[in-house]
Amino acid sequence: MEVILDKRYEMEIVFEGETHTLCNLLRSILMEDDTVRAAAYSIDHPIVGEPQLYIRARSPKKSLLAAAETLRERCDEFRALVESI
């Protein structure tokens, strides 16, 4: 993970070795946050491109940390459901 833009209300991050899966999940969770104005990602090239996540929020770092924690909790919940089968 490399931060390529870090301003007061904006942040852009490159996720090396990741695909649509992680970025789309983070984008979806970020958009649930009322303090987030925009969250989007792009991959410049489908084969060799690295995903770039863009966040515009009151506090992008805080919103990203909260989204990561929410994602972890949801993954734990999903794991527990699968293990109960």
C-alpha contacts under 8 A as a table, 3 or more apart, distances in Angstrom:
res1	aa1	res2	aa2	distance
1	M	13	I	6.70
1	M	14	V	5.62
1	M	15	F	4.61
1	M	16	E	5.92
2	E	13	I	5.55
2	E	14	V	5.15
2	E	15	F	6.66
2	E	16	E	7.84
3	V	6	D	6.80
3	V	11	M	7.42
3	V	12	E	6.01
3	V	13	I	4.41
3	V	14	V	6.41
4	I	11	M	7.64
4	I	12	E	5.61
4	I	13	I	5.65
4	I	14	V	7.05
5	L	10	E	7.16
5	L	11	M	5.06
5	L	12	E	4.79
5	L	13	I	7.00
6	D	10	E	6.15
6	D	11	M	4.66
6	D	12	E	6.73
7	K	10	E	5.02
7	K	11	M	6.10
8	R	58	R	7.78
8	R	59	S	6.92
8	R	60	P	7.70
9	Y	56	R	5.54
9	Y	57	A	5.27
9	Y	58	R	5.56
9	Y	59	S	5.99
9	Y	60	P	6.23
10	E	54	Y	7.40
10	E	55	I	5.62
10	E	56	R	4.49
10	E	57	A	6.45
10	E	60	P	6.16
11	M	54	Y	5.85
11	M	55	I	5.20
11	M	56	R	6.59
11	M	60	P	6.08
11	M	61	K	7.61
12	E	52	Q	6.64
12	E	53	L	5.50
12	E	54	Y	4.43
12	E	55	I	6.32
13	I	52	Q	5.44
13	I	53	L	5.20
13	I	54	Y	6.65
14	V	50	E	6.52
14	V	51	P	5.77
14	V	52	Q	4.42
14	V	53	L	6.46
15	F	18	E	5.72
15	F	50	E	6.24
15	F	51	P	5.59
15	F	52	Q	6.39
15	F	53	L	7.81
16	E	50	E	5.63
16	E	51	P	7.21
17	G	50	E	6.80
18	E	21	T	7.63
18	E	22	L	6.80
18	E	23	C	7.93
18	E	50	E	6.95
18	E	51	P	6.80
19	T	22	L	6.41
19	T	23	C	7.00
19	T	50	E	7.49
19	T	51	P	6.51
20	H	23	C	5.37
20	H	24	N	5.64
20	H	51	P	7.28
21	T	24	N	5.48
21	T	25	L	6.27
22	L	25	L	5.25
22	L	26	L	6.18
23	C	26	L	5.11
23	C	27	R	5.96
23	C	41	Y	6.54
23	C	51	P	7.19
23	C	53	L	6.64
24	N	27	R	5.02
24	N	28	S	6.10
24	N	41	Y	7.44
25	L	28	S	5.20
25	L	29	I	6.26
25	L	71	L	7.63
26	L	29	I	5.20
26	L	30	L	5.94
26	L	64	L	7.95
26	L	67	A	6.33
26	L	68	A	7.13
26	L	71	L	7.42
27	R	30	L	5.09
27	R	31	M	6.24
27	R	39	A	5.49
27	R	40	A	5.95
27	R	41	Y	7.31
27	R	53	L	7.76
28	S	31	M	5.30
28	S	32	E	6.78
29	I	32	E	5.25
29	I	33	D	7.16
29	I	67	A	5.71
29	I	70	T	7.54
29	I	71	L	7.52
30	L	33	D	5.46
30	L	36	V	6.59
30	L	39	A	6.50
30	L	63	S	6.79
30	L	64	L	7.05
30	L	67	A	5.77
31	M	34	D	7.41
31	M	36	V	6.23
31	M	37	R	7.72
31	M	38	A	7.02
31	M	39	A	6.40
32	E	36	V	7.94
33	D	36	V	5.54
33	D	63	S	7.39
34	D	37	R	7.64
35	T	57	A	5.65
35	T	58	R	5.60
35	T	59	S	7.67
35	T	63	S	7.74
36	V	39	A	7.20
36	V	55	I	7.37
36	V	56	R	6.06
36	V	57	A	4.15
36	V	58	R	6.58
36	V	60	P	7.62
36	V	63	S	7.27
37	R	55	I	7.85
37	R	56	R	5.47
37	R	57	A	5.27
37	R	58	R	7.96
38	A	54	Y	7.73
38	A	55	I	5.78
38	A	56	R	5.01
38	A	57	A	6.87
39	A	53	L	7.28
39	A	54	Y	5.55
39	A	55	I	4.57
39	A	56	R	6.40
40	A	53	L	5.84
40	A	54	Y	5.27
40	A	55	I	6.78
41	Y	51	P	6.56
41	Y	52	Q	5.30
41	Y	53	L	4.22
41	Y	54	Y	5.84
42	S	51	P	5.58
42	S	52	Q	5.45
42	S	53	L	6.80
43	I	46	P	6.53
43	I	49	G	5.48
43	I	50	E	5.77
43	I	51	P	4.55
43	I	52	Q	6.42
44	D	49	G	5.29
44	D	50	E	7.23
44	D	51	P	7.54
45	H	48	V	5.65
45	H	49	G	4.30
45	H	50	E	7.70
46	P	49	G	5.85
55	I	60	P	6.07
56	R	60	P	6.30
57	A	60	P	5.08
57	A	63	S	7.41
59	S	62	K	5.42
59	S	63	S	6.16
60	P	63	S	5.05
60	P	64	L	6.03
61	K	64	L	5.11
61	K	65	L	6.19
62	K	65	L	5.18
62	K	66	A	6.20
63	S	66	A	5.10
63	S	67	A	6.09
64	L	67	A	5.01
64	L	68	A	6.12
65	L	68	A	5.11
65	L	69	E	6.26
66	A	69	E	5.13
66	A	70	T	6.18
67	A	70	T	5.04
67	A	71	L	6.08
68	A	71	L	5.05
68	A	72	R	6.20
69	E	72	R	5.07
69	E	73	E	6.23
70	T	73	E	5.10
70	T	74	R	6.18
71	L	74	R	5.14
71	L	75	C	6.14
72	R	75	C	5.13
72	R	76	D	6.21
73	E	76	D	5.11
73	E	77	E	6.20
74	R	77	E	4.99
74	R	78	F	6.12
75	C	78	F	5.03
75	C	79	R	6.08
76	D	79	R	5.07
76	D	80	A	6.22
77	E	80	A	5.16
77	E	81	L	6.33
78	F	81	L	5.08
78	F	82	V	6.26
79	R	82	V	5.16
79	R	83	E	6.09
80	A	83	E	5.10
80	A	84	S	6.16
81	L	84	S	5.21
81	L	85	I	6.88
82	V	85	I	5.54
